[in-house]
Amino acid sequence: MNKVSDYFGRDVFGDGVMRERLPHDTYKQLQKTIKQGKHLEIGVANIVANAMKDWAIEKGATHFTHWFQPMTGITAEKHDSFVTPDGSGRVIMEFSGKELIQGEPDASSFPSGGLRATFEARGYTAWDATSYAFIKDGVLCIPTAFCSYGGHALDKKTPLLRSMETLNRQALRVLRLFGNEDVSRVDVTVGAEQEYFLIDKSAFEARKDLIYSGRTLIGARAPKGQELSDHYFGAIKPRVQAFMTELDEALWRLGIPAKTEHNEVAPAQHELAPVFETANIAADHNQLTMELMQKIARKHNMVCLLHEKPFAGVNGSGKHNNWALATDTGINLLYPGDTPAENAQFLLFLCAVIKAVDDYQDILRVSVASAGNDHRLGAQEAPPAIVSIFLGTELTDILHAIETDTPYGGKEKELLRVGVHTLPKFPKDTTDRNRTSPFAFTGNKFEFRMLGSSDSVSEANVVLNTSVAEELRQFADELESAADLESALHSLIKRVISEHKRIIFNGNGYDEAWLFDAEKRGLLNLRTTPDCLPYLVKEKNVDLFTRHRVYSEAELHARYEILTENYCKMIGIESLTMLDMVNKDILPSVAKFTGELSDEALAKKALLPSADCRYEETVVRELSELTGAIYAKKTELEELIAAESDCADSTATAVFCKEKLIPCMTELRILIDETETKTDASYWPYPSYGETLFSVK
């Protein structure tokens, strides 16, 4: 068996391959494009394209594609062959610099939120040179951004790249204040921990709800769930381990640094975590990871579920977004450091994050909003819908001492002033982790735990990057004009702590008391997607994104429409699926069971008039009452679905879904799940929770 080091990144046109295959001058020009954003001349692009084509053909590729991430939540690709007729009945294999740099896929069928009409089909893809090309399924894939004919972003990558650039600019301004002249770039680094479920393919294919909506719309709880915590970090089943082994190899060949894998808390739930990478590359790699998980699971006769809450009553699946800032000189700006000067710099960046999360808690919540995540947030170890920051006791105490000009209770009983010797060294790990916190400091990074498992990490990081960039901009404006930097720095940090400490919460996010405390603090509790989406187009948020040129106002309104429509469509699919299951399978199956049970009781009475038929009569009576209630409730659901078309617009439809459709579906599910517990298993039309969750032996 080959060593991992021998094949890691083998299917990537990475730095090593470029050094080997490109002329030295071409390589240098390309590196300027990658590292400094310099324009790539067409002559240089032609040389790069030819080398890339030769490398891909040697690996068996016959086609190339611009691989992009439209607003569908998945990736998109259109394959073009390298084949070009030579005029003599034969072909040559060609790939030009123009084809490398720019593509023109049909954009008419991708979500645009009204940015263009359906008949306006032209769209463009543009090469993201910072994310290496790779080979997947025999096709050369070129990571690209995707925009409309008018230049509007139609994807998730373009805003992410813009947000990274604006954060870089503002972070450099702050670093210059501390004398860091050697730093030429600040990058956002992201590590996306991916949770998922694996169930047997046969169980999946027997459930319409999983097929159509990705989650179970009905299902009585199994006698055993996650109560014993015996699945968490438990021995990995051979079948799952075989899947993980093949997945690791596939990821490593693509240069994706998969690091950690283990069983998660819920039965059939697992997690994969990679090493940190630059944000746009991490986003690309996470999309590939999800795609490969689903593809490889099928090869092992399993199905990978990426829905945020595929099963009620057990943990849902999230995607923990570990976010940090790193300089091109190798400094993590969220590491407290070993000297007071480093501490002062750390404190300023820390305060920028605290202020950003407080000022823009609304759009952070929007960035993780979806119909699926609404089911997950606030239950079974998922953080609540209230955005708050966990800092831990010691760091919180230090901030309090600075704010109040009181002695810090650590080893140095002195007043703390930023930038002087009395500021203590911060230990890296001084507190336990808080799994109920939406946004937790973990020693040298922040872990944003609210993302859903099927989410792209791009949207959350766009908000984080842009909001922190805005706070750094404000800080730099104030400090650059200060007569006494140290005094101004101390005053600024004191003020930020005082004005934004409400967002810091180190307690139990599941405690009922936190709901009241958060409300008193003025924090938002946006429980559902329709509750939070309108905040995306609030004036202060439009100002934020347009000031930093991350989104135009038109792009923001388009995204609002897309997210709202997606929510409505998802609830629509779920409601129609539920009706299909009730009408075609559940009611007929239960009616058949009760009919045969009734006939059995009559037969027993005919043979023996004194026969004890309490079981048959009780079950028939209970199921008859339940099926009557199910019929009434499903009729109500049908009427609501018909009434949905009367809503004035997508916003009204989303509110209708939240206030009418979902409560009706919830009530219908309660009746169905009770019916399942009283019905002979051989008559029930779908695999039970127990059969599904424990289907992988």
C-alpha positions as CSV (number, residue, x, y, z in Angstrom):
1,M,0.0,0.0,0.0
2,N,1.3,3.4,-0.9
3,K,2.2,5.9,1.8
4,V,-0.1,8.8,2.2
5,S,2.8,11.2,1.6
6,D,3.3,9.5,-1.8
7,Y,-0.2,10.3,-3.1
8,F,-1.4,13.3,-1.1
9,G,-2.4,16.0,-3.6
10,R,-1.6,13.7,-6.6
11,D,-4.8,14.8,-8.4
12,V,-4.1,18.5,-7.8
13,F,-2.3,20.9,-10.1
14,G,-0.6,22.4,-7.1
15,D,2.5,24.4,-6.4
16,G,4.9,21.4,-6.8
17,V,3.4,20.5,-10.2
18,M,3.5,24.1,-11.3
19,R,7.2,24.5,-10.3
20,E,8.0,21.4,-12.2
21,R,6.0,22.0,-15.4
22,L,6.0,25.8,-15.9
23,P,8.9,28.0,-17.1
24,H,10.4,29.9,-14.2
25,D,9.2,33.3,-15.4
26,T,5.7,32.0,-16.0
27,Y,5.6,30.4,-12.5
28,K,6.7,33.7,-10.9
29,Q,4.0,35.6,-12.8
30,L,1.4,33.1,-11.7
31,Q,2.5,33.4,-8.1
32,K,2.0,37.2,-8.3
33,T,-1.5,36.5,-9.4
34,I,-2.1,34.0,-6.6
35,K,-0.5,35.9,-3.8
36,Q,-0.9,39.6,-4.8
37,G,-4.0,39.5,-7.1
38,K,-2.0,40.8,-10.0
39,H,-3.6,40.6,-13.5
40,L,-2.6,37.4,-15.4
41,E,-1.6,38.3,-19.0
42,I,-3.1,36.1,-21.7
43,G,0.3,34.9,-22.9
44,V,1.1,33.7,-19.4
45,A,-2.4,32.1,-19.2
46,N,-1.8,30.2,-22.4
47,I,1.4,28.7,-21.1
48,V,-0.3,27.7,-17.8
49,A,-3.3,26.3,-19.6
50,N,-1.2,24.1,-21.9
51,A,0.8,22.7,-19.0
52,M,-2.4,22.1,-17.1
53,K,-3.9,20.3,-20.1
54,D,-0.9,18.1,-20.6
55,W,-0.8,17.1,-17.0
56,A,-4.5,16.3,-16.9
57,I,-4.3,14.2,-20.1
58,E,-1.5,12.2,-18.7
59,K,-3.8,11.4,-15.8
60,G,-6.5,10.2,-18.2
61,A,-8.7,13.4,-18.4
62,T,-10.4,14.1,-21.7
63,H,-12.6,17.0,-20.5
64,F,-12.3,20.2,-18.4
65,T,-14.9,22.2,-16.5
66,H,-15.2,25.4,-14.6
67,W,-16.3,24.2,-11.2
68,F,-18.4,26.8,-9.3
69,Q,-20.8,27.2,-6.4
70,P,-24.2,28.7,-7.4
71,M,-26.9,29.6,-4.9
72,T,-28.3,26.1,-5.0
73,G,-26.2,24.9,-2.1
74,I,-24.3,22.4,-4.2
75,T,-21.6,22.7,-6.9
76,A,-22.1,23.0,-10.7
77,E,-20.0,21.9,-13.6
78,K,-20.3,21.8,-17.4
79,H,-17.8,19.5,-19.2
80,D,-16.0,20.5,-22.4
81,S,-13.6,18.2,-24.1
82,F,-10.0,19.1,-25.1
83,V,-10.8,17.7,-28.5
84,T,-10.4,20.1,-31.5
85,P,-10.7,18.9,-35.1
86,D,-7.6,19.5,-37.1
87,G,-9.3,19.7,-40.6
88,S,-8.0,16.4,-41.8
89,G,-10.4,14.1,-40.1
90,R,-8.3,13.9,-37.0
91,V,-8.3,15.8,-33.7
92,I,-5.8,17.6,-31.5
93,M,-6.1,18.2,-27.8
94,E,-6.2,22.0,-27.0
95,F,-6.9,24.1,-24.0
96,S,-6.3,27.9,-24.2
97,G,-5.6,30.5,-21.7
98,K,-8.9,32.2,-22.5
99,E,-10.7,28.9,-21.7
100,L,-8.8,28.6,-18.4
101,I,-9.5,32.2,-17.2
102,Q,-13.1,32.5,-18.3
103,G,-16.1,30.3,-19.1
104,E,-19.6,31.0,-20.2
105,P,-22.1,28.6,-18.8
106,D,-25.9,29.1,-19.3
107,A,-27.0,31.0,-16.2
108,S,-30.7,31.0,-16.9
109,S,-31.7,28.2,-14.6
110,F,-29.7,29.1,-11.6
111,P,-31.3,31.1,-8.7
112,S,-30.8,34.8,-9.2
113,G,-33.3,36.4,-6.9
114,G,-34.5,38.6,-9.7
115,L,-31.1,39.9,-10.8
116,R,-32.0,38.9,-14.4
117,A,-34.9,37.5,-16.3
118,T,-35.0,33.8,-17.4
119,F,-34.4,34.7,-21.0
120,E,-31.2,36.6,-20.1
121,A,-29.1,33.4,-20.1
122,R,-25.6,34.7,-20.3
123,G,-23.3,34.1,-17.3
124,Y,-19.6,34.0,-16.7
125,T,-17.2,32.0,-14.7
126,A,-13.8,33.4,-13.7
127,W,-10.8,31.3,-12.5
128,D,-9.9,31.6,-8.8
129,A,-6.2,31.1,-9.2
130,T,-5.7,30.8,-5.4
131,S,-7.6,27.5,-5.4
132,Y,-5.7,24.8,-7.3
133,A,-7.3,22.9,-10.2
134,F,-7.9,19.2,-9.6
135,I,-9.0,16.1,-11.4
136,K,-12.3,14.5,-10.3
137,D,-13.9,11.5,-12.1
138,G,-11.5,12.0,-15.0
139,V,-12.4,15.7,-15.5
140,L,-10.0,18.7,-15.0
141,C,-11.9,20.9,-12.5
142,I,-11.0,24.6,-12.4
143,P,-12.4,26.4,-9.3
144,T,-14.2,29.6,-10.4
145,A,-16.4,32.4,-9.4
146,F,-19.7,32.8,-11.2
147,C,-21.4,36.1,-12.1
148,S,-24.1,37.4,-14.4
149,Y,-23.7,39.3,-17.7
150,G,-24.2,42.5,-15.7
151,G,-21.5,41.6,-13.2
152,H,-23.7,40.6,-10.3
153,A,-22.4,37.7,-8.1
154,L,-24.6,34.6,-8.7
155,D,-22.5,32.3,-6.4
156,K,-21.1,31.9,-2.9
157,K,-17.4,32.2,-3.8
158,T,-17.4,35.8,-5.2
159,P,-18.6,37.5,-2.0
160,L,-16.3,35.3,0.0
161,L,-13.3,36.4,-2.0
162,R,-14.4,40.1,-1.7
163,S,-14.8,39.8,2.1
164,M,-11.4,38.2,2.5
165,E,-9.9,41.1,0.6
166,T,-11.6,43.8,2.6
167,L,-10.6,42.1,5.9
168,N,-7.0,41.9,4.7
169,R,-6.9,45.6,3.9
170,Q,-8.3,46.7,7.3
171,A,-6.2,44.2,9.3
172,L,-3.1,45.5,7.6
173,R,-4.0,49.1,8.7
174,V,-4.2,47.9,12.3
175,L,-1.0,45.9,12.2
176,R,0.9,48.9,10.9
177,L,-0.1,50.7,14.1
178,F,1.8,48.1,16.0
179,G,4.9,48.5,13.8
180,N,4.3,45.3,11.8
181,E,5.8,46.4,8.5
182,D,6.9,43.0,7.4
183,V,3.4,41.7,7.0
184,S,2.1,42.0,3.5
185,R,-1.1,40.0,3.8
186,V,-3.6,38.7,6.4
187,D,-5.6,35.6,5.5
188,V,-8.7,34.2,7.0
189,T,-8.2,30.5,8.0
190,V,-11.1,28.1,8.4
191,G,-11.4,24.6,9.6
192,A,-14.9,23.1,9.0
193,E,-15.8,20.1,11.2
194,Q,-18.4,18.1,9.2
195,E,-21.1,16.0,11.0
196,Y,-23.2,13.5,9.1
197,F,-25.3,10.3,9.4
198,L,-24.7,7.0,7.6
199,I,-27.7,4.6,7.2
200,D,-28.2,1.5,5.1
201,K,-29.2,2.1,1.6
202,S,-32.2,-0.2,1.9
203,A,-33.6,1.8,4.8
204,F,-33.2,5.0,2.9
205,E,-34.9,3.8,-0.2
206,A,-37.9,2.6,1.8
207,R,-38.6,6.0,3.2
208,K,-40.1,8.7,0.9
209,D,-39.4,11.4,3.4
210,L,-35.7,10.8,3.4
211,I,-35.6,10.5,-0.4
212,Y,-37.5,13.8,-1.0
213,S,-36.7,16.0,1.9
214,G,-33.5,14.5,3.5
215,R,-35.2,14.1,6.9
216,T,-37.8,11.9,8.6
217,L,-41.1,13.6,8.6
218,I,-42.7,10.9,10.7
219,G,-41.2,8.3,13.1
220,A,-41.8,7.2,16.6
221,R,-38.7,7.2,18.8
222,A,-36.9,3.9,19.1
223,P,-36.6,2.3,22.6
224,K,-32.9,3.3,22.5
225,G,-31.4,6.5,21.2
226,Q,-28.3,8.2,22.5
227,E,-29.1,8.0,26.2
228,L,-26.1,5.8,27.1
229,S,-23.6,7.9,25.1
230,D,-22.2,4.6,23.9
231,H,-21.8,5.6,20.3
232,Y,-19.8,8.8,21.0
233,F,-16.1,8.0,20.3
234,G,-17.0,4.3,20.3
235,A,-15.3,1.7,18.2
236,I,-16.1,2.3,14.6
237,K,-18.0,-0.4,12.8
238,P,-16.0,-2.2,10.1
239,R,-18.4,-1.2,7.4
240,V,-18.2,2.5,8.5
241,Q,-14.4,2.2,8.8
242,A,-14.1,0.9,5.3
243,F,-16.1,3.9,4.1
244,M,-13.9,6.3,6.1
245,T,-10.7,4.7,4.8
246,E,-11.8,5.1,1.2
247,L,-13.1,8.7,1.9
248,D,-9.7,9.7,3.4
249,E,-7.8,8.4,0.4
250,A,-10.1,10.2,-2.0
251,L,-9.8,13.4,0.0
252,W,-6.0,13.2,0.4
253,R,-5.6,12.6,-3.4
254,L,-7.3,15.9,-3.8
255,G,-5.1,17.6,-1.3
256,I,-7.8,17.9,1.3
257,P,-6.2,17.6,4.7
258,A,-8.7,15.3,6.4
259,K,-7.4,14.9,10.0
260,T,-9.9,13.6,12.5
261,E,-12.8,11.1,12.2
262,H,-15.0,9.5,14.9
263,N,-18.4,8.4,15.9
264,E,-20.6,11.3,17.1
265,V,-23.2,11.2,19.8
266,A,-26.3,10.0,18.0
267,P,-26.6,6.4,16.7
268,A,-25.3,6.3,13.0
269,Q,-23.8,9.8,13.4
270,H,-20.1,10.6,12.6
271,E,-17.8,13.5,12.1
272,L,-14.8,14.4,9.9
273,A,-12.5,17.4,10.7
274,P,-9.8,18.8,8.4
275,V,-6.7,20.9,9.1
276,F,-7.2,24.7,8.8
277,E,-6.9,26.2,5.3
278,T,-7.4,29.6,3.7
279,A,-11.1,30.4,3.8
280,N,-11.9,30.1,0.1
281,I,-9.9,26.9,-0.2
282,A,-11.6,25.5,2.9
283,A,-15.0,26.3,1.3
284,D,-14.0,24.5,-1.9
285,H,-12.7,21.5,0.0
286,N,-15.8,21.3,2.2
287,Q,-18.0,21.2,-0.8
288,L,-15.9,18.4,-2.3
289,T,-15.9,16.6,1.0
290,M,-19.7,16.5,1.2
291,E,-19.9,15.4,-2.5
292,L,-17.4,12.6,-1.9
293,M,-19.1,11.5,1.4
294,Q,-22.4,10.9,-0.5
295,K,-20.7,9.2,-3.5
296,I,-18.5,6.9,-1.5
297,A,-21.3,5.9,0.9
298,R,-23.3,4.6,-2.0
299,K,-20.4,2.4,-3.0
300,H,-20.6,0.8,0.5
301,N,-24.4,0.3,0.2
302,M,-25.0,3.2,2.6
303,V,-26.5,6.7,2.3
304,C,-24.8,9.7,3.8
305,L,-27.4,12.1,5.3
306,L,-26.3,15.8,5.5
307,H,-29.6,17.2,6.7
308,E,-29.4,19.2,9.9
309,K,-32.0,17.1,11.7
310,P,-32.7,13.9,9.9
311,F,-34.1,12.2,13.1
312,A,-36.2,13.7,15.9
313,G,-35.1,13.1,19.5
314,V,-31.4,12.6,18.8
315,N,-28.6,15.0,17.9
316,G,-28.8,16.9,14.7
317,S,-25.7,17.6,12.5
318,G,-23.8,20.8,12.4
319,K,-20.7,22.2,10.8
320,H,-18.4,23.9,13.3
321,N,-16.6,26.7,11.6
322,N,-13.3,27.3,13.2
323,W,-12.3,30.9,12.2
324,A,-8.9,32.6,12.7
325,L,-6.7,35.3,11.2
326,A,-3.1,34.6,10.1
327,T,-0.4,36.8,8.6
328,D,1.8,35.7,5.7
329,T,4.7,35.8,8.3
330,G,3.1,32.9,10.2
331,I,1.4,34.9,13.1
332,N,-2.0,33.9,14.4
333,L,-3.6,37.2,15.3
334,L,-6.0,35.5,17.7
335,Y,-3.3,33.9,19.8
336,P,-2.7,35.9,23.0
337,G,1.1,35.9,22.5
338,D,4.0,35.9,25.0
339,T,4.6,39.6,25.5
340,P,2.5,42.7,26.5
341,A,2.9,44.2,23.0
342,E,1.5,41.1,21.5
343,N,-1.2,41.0,24.1
344,A,-2.3,44.5,23.2
345,Q,-2.5,43.6,19.5
346,F,-4.4,40.4,20.4
347,L,-6.8,42.4,22.6
348,L,-7.6,44.9,19.8
349,F,-8.4,42.1,17.4
350,L,-10.4,40.3,20.1
351,C,-12.4,43.5,20.7
352,A,-13.0,43.8,16.9
353,V,-14.6,40.3,16.9
354,I,-16.6,41.0,20.1
355,K,-18.0,44.2,18.7
356,A,-18.6,42.7,15.3
357,V,-20.6,39.8,16.7
358,D,-22.6,42.2,18.9
359,D,-23.3,44.8,16.2
360,Y,-24.1,42.2,13.5
361,Q,-25.6,39.3,15.5
362,D,-28.7,39.6,13.2
363,I,-26.9,38.8,10.0
364,L,-24.7,36.1,11.7
365,R,-28.0,34.4,12.4
366,V,-29.1,35.0,8.8
367,S,-25.9,33.3,7.6
368,V,-26.9,30.0,9.1
369,A,-30.7,30.2,8.4
370,S,-32.5,27.4,6.6
371,A,-35.5,25.2,7.1
372,G,-33.3,22.3,8.2
373,N,-31.3,24.3,10.7
374,D,-34.5,25.6,12.3
375,H,-35.1,22.1,13.6
376,R,-31.6,21.7,15.0
377,L,-30.8,25.0,16.8
378,G,-31.4,24.9,20.5
379,A,-31.7,21.1,20.9
380,Q,-29.4,18.1,21.6
381,E,-26.1,20.0,21.9
382,A,-26.7,22.4,19.1
383,P,-26.4,26.0,20.2
384,P,-29.5,28.2,20.7
385,A,-30.7,30.7,18.1
386,I,-29.5,33.5,20.3
387,V,-26.0,34.6,19.2
388,S,-23.5,35.1,22.1
389,I,-19.7,34.7,22.7
390,F,-18.0,32.4,25.1
391,L,-14.6,33.6,26.3
392,G,-14.1,31.6,29.4
393,T,-13.6,32.8,33.0
394,E,-10.0,34.0,32.9
395,L,-10.2,36.1,29.7
396,T,-13.5,37.5,30.8
397,D,-12.0,38.5,34.1
398,I,-9.1,40.2,32.4
399,L,-11.5,42.2,30.2
400,H,-13.5,43.2,33.3
401,A,-10.3,44.4,35.1
402,I,-9.4,46.5,32.1
403,E,-12.9,47.9,31.8
404,T,-13.3,48.8,35.5
405,D,-9.6,49.8,36.2
406,T,-9.6,47.3,39.1
407,P,-6.8,44.9,40.0
408,Y,-6.8,41.7,38.1
409,G,-7.2,38.7,40.4
410,G,-4.4,36.6,38.9
411,K,-0.8,36.5,39.9
412,E,-0.2,40.2,39.3
413,K,-2.4,42.3,41.7
414,E,-2.0,45.4,39.6
415,L,-4.2,47.6,37.5
416,L,-4.1,46.5,33.9
417,R,-3.3,48.9,31.2
418,V,-3.1,47.8,27.6
419,G,0.4,47.9,26.1
420,V,2.4,48.1,29.4
421,H,4.3,45.5,31.4
422,T,1.5,45.0,33.9
423,L,-0.7,43.2,31.3
424,P,-0.4,39.5,32.1
425,K,0.5,36.7,29.7
426,F,-2.7,35.0,28.6
427,P,-2.6,31.2,28.9
428,K,-3.9,29.5,25.8
429,D,-6.3,27.1,27.5
430,T,-7.7,28.3,30.8
431,T,-11.3,27.1,30.6
432,D,-13.5,24.2,29.6
433,R,-15.2,24.2,26.2
434,N,-18.8,25.3,26.1
435,R,-20.7,23.1,23.6
436,T,-23.9,25.2,24.0
437,S,-22.2,28.4,22.9
438,P,-22.8,29.6,19.3
439,F,-19.5,31.4,19.1
440,A,-16.7,30.2,21.4
441,F,-13.1,31.3,21.8
442,T,-11.0,28.2,22.0
443,G,-7.5,29.5,22.7
444,N,-6.4,30.8,19.3
445,K,-9.5,30.8,17.2
446,F,-13.3,31.2,17.4
447,E,-15.6,28.2,16.8
448,F,-18.9,29.3,15.2
449,R,-21.1,26.3,16.0
450,M,-24.4,27.5,14.4
451,L,-23.8,26.3,10.9
452,G,-25.9,23.5,9.6
453,S,-24.3,20.4,8.2
454,S,-25.5,20.9,4.7
455,D,-24.5,24.6,4.6
456,S,-21.7,26.0,2.6
457,V,-19.2,27.7,4.9
458,S,-18.9,30.6,2.6
459,E,-22.0,32.6,3.8
460,A,-21.1,32.5,7.5
461,N,-17.5,33.5,6.7
462,V,-18.6,36.4,4.4
463,V,-20.5,37.9,7.4
464,L,-17.7,37.2,9.9
465,N,-15.0,38.7,7.6
466,T,-17.0,41.8,6.6
467,S,-18.2,42.6,10.0
468,V,-14.8,42.3,11.6
469,A,-13.3,44.3,8.7
470,E,-15.8,47.1,9.5
471,E,-14.8,47.2,13.2
472,L,-11.1,47.2,12.3
473,R,-11.8,50.0,9.9
474,Q,-13.4,52.0,12.7
475,F,-10.5,51.2,15.1
476,A,-7.8,52.2,12.5
477,D,-9.6,55.5,11.7
478,E,-9.6,56.4,15.4
479,L,-6.1,55.2,16.3
480,E,-4.3,56.6,13.2
481,S,-5.3,60.1,14.2
482,A,-4.5,59.7,17.9
483,A,-1.7,61.8,19.5
484,D,-0.9,59.2,22.1
485,L,-1.4,55.7,20.6
486,E,-1.1,53.8,23.9
487,S,-3.6,56.0,25.7
488,A,-6.0,55.9,22.8
489,L,-5.7,52.1,22.5
490,H,-6.4,51.6,26.2
491,S,-9.5,53.9,26.0
492,L,-10.7,52.2,22.9
493,I,-10.5,48.8,24.3
494,K,-12.2,49.9,27.6
495,R,-15.0,51.5,25.7
496,V,-15.6,48.4,23.4
497,I,-15.7,46.1,26.4
498,S,-18.1,48.3,28.3
499,E,-20.5,48.8,25.3
500,H,-20.4,45.2,24.0
501,K,-20.0,43.0,27.0
502,R,-23.6,42.0,26.8
503,I,-22.7,39.6,24.0
504,I,-20.3,37.7,26.3
505,F,-22.0,34.7,28.0
506,N,-20.1,31.8,29.6
507,G,-23.0,29.9,31.0
508,N,-25.4,27.2,29.8
509,G,-27.1,28.2,26.6
510,Y,-29.9,25.6,27.2
511,D,-30.9,27.1,30.6
512,E,-34.4,28.6,30.5
513,A,-33.0,31.5,32.5
514,W,-30.7,32.5,29.6
515,L,-33.7,33.3,27.4
516,F,-34.8,35.9,29.9
517,D,-31.3,37.2,30.6
518,A,-30.6,37.5,26.8
519,E,-33.8,39.5,26.4
520,K,-32.8,41.8,29.2
521,R,-29.4,42.3,27.5
522,G,-31.2,43.3,24.3
523,L,-29.9,40.3,22.4
524,L,-32.0,38.9,19.5
525,N,-33.7,35.5,19.7
526,L,-34.5,34.8,16.0
527,R,-35.9,31.3,16.3
528,T,-36.8,30.6,12.7
529,T,-35.7,31.5,9.2
530,P,-38.6,33.8,8.5
531,D,-37.8,35.6,11.7
532,C,-34.3,36.4,10.7
533,L,-34.2,36.8,6.9
534,P,-35.6,40.4,6.9
535,Y,-32.5,41.5,8.8
536,L,-30.4,40.8,5.7
537,V,-31.8,43.9,4.0
538,K,-31.9,46.2,7.0
539,E,-30.3,49.5,6.3
540,K,-27.3,49.1,8.6
541,N,-26.5,45.7,7.0
542,V,-26.9,47.0,3.5
543,D,-24.6,49.9,4.5
544,L,-22.0,47.4,5.8
545,F,-21.8,45.2,2.7
546,T,-22.0,48.0,0.2
547,R,-19.4,50.1,2.0
548,H,-16.9,47.2,1.8
549,R,-18.1,46.2,-1.7
550,V,-18.8,42.7,-0.7
551,Y,-22.4,42.8,-1.9
552,S,-24.3,45.5,-3.9
553,E,-27.7,46.4,-2.6
554,A,-29.2,44.5,-5.6
555,E,-27.2,41.4,-4.7
556,L,-28.4,41.5,-1.1
557,H,-32.0,41.8,-2.1
558,A,-31.5,39.0,-4.6
559,R,-30.1,36.8,-1.8
560,Y,-33.0,37.6,0.4
561,E,-35.4,36.4,-2.3
562,I,-33.4,33.3,-3.0
563,L,-33.2,32.3,0.7
564,T,-36.9,33.1,1.3
565,E,-37.9,31.1,-1.8
566,N,-35.7,28.1,-0.8
567,Y,-37.3,28.1,2.6
568,C,-40.8,28.1,1.2
569,K,-40.0,25.4,-1.4
570,M,-38.4,23.2,1.2
571,I,-41.5,23.4,3.4
572,G,-43.7,22.8,0.3
573,I,-41.8,19.7,-0.5
574,E,-42.1,18.4,3.0
575,S,-45.8,19.0,3.2
576,L,-46.5,17.4,-0.1
577,T,-44.3,14.4,0.8
578,M,-46.2,14.0,4.2
579,L,-49.5,14.0,2.4
580,D,-48.3,11.4,-0.1
581,M,-47.1,9.2,2.8
582,V,-50.4,9.6,4.6
583,N,-52.7,9.1,1.7
584,K,-51.0,6.3,-0.2
585,D,-49.3,4.3,2.6
586,I,-50.1,5.1,6.2
587,L,-53.9,5.3,6.2
588,P,-54.4,2.3,3.8
589,S,-51.9,0.2,5.9
590,V,-53.5,1.0,9.2
591,A,-57.0,0.5,7.8
592,K,-56.0,-2.9,6.6
593,F,-54.5,-3.8,10.0
594,T,-57.6,-2.6,11.9
595,G,-59.9,-4.3,9.5
596,E,-58.1,-7.7,9.9
597,L,-57.9,-7.2,13.6
598,S,-61.6,-6.5,13.7
599,D,-62.3,-9.6,11.6
600,E,-60.2,-11.7,13.9
601,A,-62.1,-10.5,16.9
602,L,-65.4,-11.4,15.2
603,A,-64.1,-14.8,14.3
604,K,-63.0,-15.5,17.8
605,K,-66.5,-14.4,19.1
606,A,-68.2,-16.7,16.6
607,L,-66.2,-19.7,17.8
608,L,-66.3,-18.8,21.4
609,P,-68.8,-16.1,22.5
610,S,-67.0,-15.7,25.8
611,A,-63.5,-15.1,24.2
612,D,-61.5,-12.3,25.6
613,C,-61.1,-9.8,22.7
614,R,-60.0,-6.8,24.8
615,Y,-56.7,-6.5,22.8
616,E,-58.4,-6.5,19.4
617,E,-61.3,-4.3,20.5
618,T,-59.0,-1.7,22.3
619,V,-56.5,-1.5,19.5
620,V,-59.3,-1.2,16.8
621,R,-61.0,1.5,18.8
622,E,-57.8,3.5,19.5
623,L,-56.5,3.2,15.9
624,S,-59.9,4.1,14.5
625,E,-59.9,7.3,16.6
626,L,-56.3,8.1,15.5
627,T,-57.0,7.5,11.8
628,G,-60.0,9.7,12.0
629,A,-57.9,12.4,13.6
630,I,-55.2,11.9,11.0
631,Y,-57.7,12.1,8.2
632,A,-59.1,15.4,9.6
633,K,-55.6,16.9,10.1
634,K,-54.3,15.8,6.7
635,T,-57.5,17.4,5.2
636,E,-56.6,20.6,7.0
637,L,-53.0,20.4,5.6
638,E,-54.4,20.0,2.1
639,E,-56.5,23.1,2.5
640,L,-53.6,25.1,3.9
641,I,-51.4,24.0,0.9
642,A,-54.1,25.2,-1.4
643,A,-54.4,28.5,0.5
644,E,-50.7,29.1,0.3
645,S,-51.0,30.4,-3.3
646,D,-53.1,33.3,-2.0
647,C,-50.0,34.8,-0.3
648,A,-48.9,38.1,-1.8
649,D,-45.2,37.4,-2.1
650,S,-42.4,35.2,-0.9
651,T,-42.1,36.9,2.4
652,A,-45.8,36.4,3.2
653,T,-45.5,32.8,2.0
654,A,-42.6,32.2,4.4
655,V,-44.6,33.5,7.3
656,F,-47.5,31.4,6.2
657,C,-45.3,28.3,6.2
658,K,-44.0,29.1,9.7
659,E,-47.3,30.0,11.3
660,K,-49.7,27.6,9.5
661,L,-48.1,24.8,7.5
662,I,-45.4,23.7,10.0
663,P,-47.7,23.7,13.1
664,C,-50.2,21.6,11.1
665,M,-47.5,19.2,10.0
666,T,-46.2,18.9,13.6
667,E,-49.7,18.1,14.9
668,L,-50.1,15.5,12.1
669,R,-46.8,13.9,13.0
670,I,-47.8,13.5,16.6
671,L,-50.9,11.6,15.6
672,I,-48.9,9.4,13.1
673,D,-46.2,8.6,15.5
674,E,-48.7,7.5,18.1
675,T,-50.4,5.4,15.5
676,E,-47.1,3.7,14.6
677,T,-46.6,2.6,18.3
678,K,-50.0,0.7,18.1
679,T,-49.7,-0.8,14.7
680,D,-48.4,-4.3,13.9
681,A,-44.8,-3.7,12.6
682,S,-45.5,-6.0,9.6
683,Y,-48.3,-3.6,8.5
684,W,-46.4,-0.3,9.0
685,P,-45.2,0.9,5.6
686,Y,-41.8,2.3,6.5
687,P,-38.7,1.2,8.4
688,S,-38.9,2.3,12.0
689,Y,-36.5,4.7,13.7
690,G,-34.8,1.7,15.3
691,E,-34.4,-0.1,12.0
692,T,-33.1,3.0,10.3
693,L,-30.7,4.4,12.9
694,F,-29.3,0.9,13.7
695,S,-29.3,-0.3,10.1
696,V,-25.6,-0.3,9.6
697,K,-24.4,-3.4,11.4
